[in-house]
Amino acid sequence: MGGENHKTGEISQKSPSPPQLCLSFSRQFAQLGNIAETTRCEALAMECRSHMETLRKEHGRGAPKPRWELRTFNVVGTFPELSSSDLELGIERGRGLPVPPGVAPGDLDTFVRFEFPHPSQEEAQRDKTPVVKGTDCPEFRARFRLRLLRGHRGLRRLLSRGIRLEVAQKGGLFRPERALGSALLRLEGLEGSCELREQLELLEGRRRTGALLEVWVRIREPLGAQRQLEPRSERWLVLEPAPEATLSAPKPPAAAPKDGNNRALPTLPSLNLLQFDRERLERKMVPTRPVPPELRQQHQELLRRIQGLRARLQAGDPQFRTEYAEHLERHLRLYTEAARRLGMQGEREAAKEALYKRNLVESELQKLRG
């Protein structure tokens, strides 16, 4: 029994990760107004908690039979520690900075200044890094928190204008400050991603210097409505309960997960929304031949969920149909709130999609009741 208890303890140490991962993904998708993925991750978190309950029940009878599955999530990177109006700029390091005549590389003292012309050229945000002394490969490691107005009418133009950076040699008593090179960090990539990392080549006027400046920018979530989803695969621990020796008294159902307003979140998907996701994925697969394995896996997972839900609905179980209708009502409320919130934040395309999905859910609910 000692060996079994050791195995049980080992499984228990590995098990907390999936629920935490699910809840983290759920919060990210909730911030983006993606209710379908939010509820899917919430349901997976409940499944993981059920497995933990199985582990506790079976502890006295030996470890449950574990198995590992590979599960794939489509995630959008976010930085929840930033507000929606934050843009964080990082200036990491320079490489092979040009050395002025008469100066040794070991005597080069440099800093970086930048200008972010937002919300206007007159109100441009400017700052500079501390001076790094005695090297032509300085490690600046400086961070700046800038202001970004997502609803600003000149935002598109701003993304193409970007952030101008200039590396300069520090002046001294008998030596004036001198610009060594400049670079432009364009921000168009923030429409589909919340982080950009670049190694920018420094120019002296139009002449290439060969020097590089490593920088990055981060925002809370992508600016555009079409967010790039990246497949992420995780090893998933599944516990299979041993056969019950005796019949136990029925337990009350576990409490449904809550949203930010302490309301129950739907843990069942909507059939119409699953079909919408399938059609969108199939359109994405058409121009890609051969189809990437991750897209094929996503398509198979969607088909499995659609077939499973359709079979349960066609079985005609009154209790399940009642429960399913309640879940659709929650979907309806959540998509209505998401469309309103995204519209107020200036995310017009995302608000349109949330409203379209709300209408899909409403149509399915009416058909179910009719």
Secondary structure, 3 states (H helix, E strand, C coil): CHHHHHHHHHHHHHCCHHHHHHHHHHHHHHHHCCHHHHHHHHHHHHHHHHHHHHHHHHHHHCCCEEEEEEEEEEECCCCCCCCCCEEEEEEEEEECCCCCCCCCHHHCCEEEEEEECCCCCCCCEEEECCCECCCCCCEEEEEEEEECCCCCCCHHHHHHHCEEEEEEECCCCCCCCEEEEEEEECCHHHHCCCEEEEEEEEEECCEEEEEEEEEEEEECCCCCCCCCCEEEEEEEEEEECCCCCCCCCCCCCCCCCECCCCCECCCCCCHHHHHHHHHHHHHHHCCCCCCCHHHHHHHHHHHHHHHHHHHHHHCCCHHHHHHHHHHHHHHHHHHHHHHHHHHHCCCHHHHHHHHHHHHHHHHHHHHHHC
